[in-house]
């Protein structure tokens, strides 16, 4: 059965060897999945890993969710994103996020005073460099003074990269609506996407006189097999998210009863509310379809729970079985 939107896959851990990505890259090359996504890796840098894969023959659609703004100037970010398009022959999606305040402070001396504004400025600068080539932007955080991005030949299928922003709450959604091509969400319940984030994106886009960004949602999922417990898997997959104040706040806004001090009951809430997808392939597929019905354009399946608990081959087997039921449209 064909899903109503694109279904993609995420490599769920920091990359130690680019060839570790081959099983997921094969799913994309075969057409079972629409795109291979990575998060920010500081073990091996994610842009470089995807470039390595392209050189190894995996010239496939790719995405990053999310690269951290503290690690590079927007000019370098634009060069890195465009390079991925040239090397893969496809239009990459590169999302950016502020990361943890402690991480920003460790690299820059202080956290961003207003993270949503910082990410919006960063995304705007990257996108304008890619489209306008020359930019004079005075700041306040990411000044670019008369810089020029040299022209280069881009394969016809690549085009300018999609520049995205990580979005969890309505303030960031409004900011992303004004500047981003793509809004990328994690652990966001379908009703929250439909009723909170999508309208905020619309408002930001409308105020800026542009179209609403495409919505991409990363969802944790695992198939129900012998020896697997949904609550244990959910807790392992989301243990860092459920301690992070911005994720806890988002989930509470969405009506979930989560508490950073009680990861066990919080993980149970994620399972019971269908935020962590668990069950037979038809049940998991139904959860993916609920996200599409809520306005999501691309669902990225994150198999980290199975990968960490049962190994990468088990996670790939889950994805392969699931994607037989959710082949990307078109």
C-alpha positions, 0 to 999 in steps of 0.5 A: 500500500502506498503512503499519502506522503514520503516515508524516510529513514533515520540512522539513529546513532552517531556515525563511527564508520560511514559503511554502517549506513549502507543498509539504510542507504540501500533502502533509499537506493532501492526506492523503499524509502524516500530519503536517508536522514542523519542527525548531527554527529560529532564522532564523524561529521554528518555532512562528510559522512554523506559525501563519503557515501555518495563517493562510494556509490550511494548517490541518494536523497539525504537530509540532516536533522538537525545540524547545530548552528554553534558548529559553523558560520552560515557561510560554511553551512551554505557551502556544505549544503550545496556540496551535498547537492552536487555530490549526491545529485539530489536536493538535500534537506539540511535543518538547523537547530540551536542545540542545548544551551550548555553546548552553545555556551561551551563553544561561544562563551554564552548560550543564545539569549533567544534561541528561536531568533538565533535559529531563524536568523541563521536559516535566513542567512544560509537560504539567502546565500544559496539563492542570492549568492551575494549577501550583506547582512549586519547581524546581530548574531551571524553577520555576513558583510558583502560575502559572495558564494561563487557560482557552481554547476549543480546537477539538474535534480539537485537544485538549491538545498532545502534549508530547514529549522528544528521546530518544537514549539509555536514560537519557533514555528512562527519564526521558521514559517517566515524564513525556512523551506522546511520545518522539522519536528521530533516526537510531536503528536499528530494533533499538536502538529495539526492544531499548534505547529501548522497554524503557527507556521502558516502565520509566520509564512503569511506575515512574511508573504511566502508559502508555509514551509514543508513539514517533516516529522521524525517518529520513533517506531518499533515492530512488536516481536517476541522479547520486545516490550514497548515501554522498555523500548520507548524509555530507552529511545527517548531517555534524553528527550524526556529529560530536556525541558523543551521536549517536556514543555512541548509534550505537555502543551500537546496534552501528555502527562510527562515528567522529567523526574519520572521517565518510566511513566513518561515513556508509557505515556508516549506509547499509550498516546501513539507518539512512540509507535509500537505494534504490528506493521499495520498498527505502525503504518496507521500511526504514520498515516495519522501524521500525514493526515495532520499535515505532515509532508514527510515522515522519518522513521527512527528505529533507535529503540530497536537498534540500541536494544537488539542491534542494527540488523534487527532495526533494518529488518523492522524498517524493511518490513514496515516500508513494504507497507509504506512505500513512498508516493510517486 
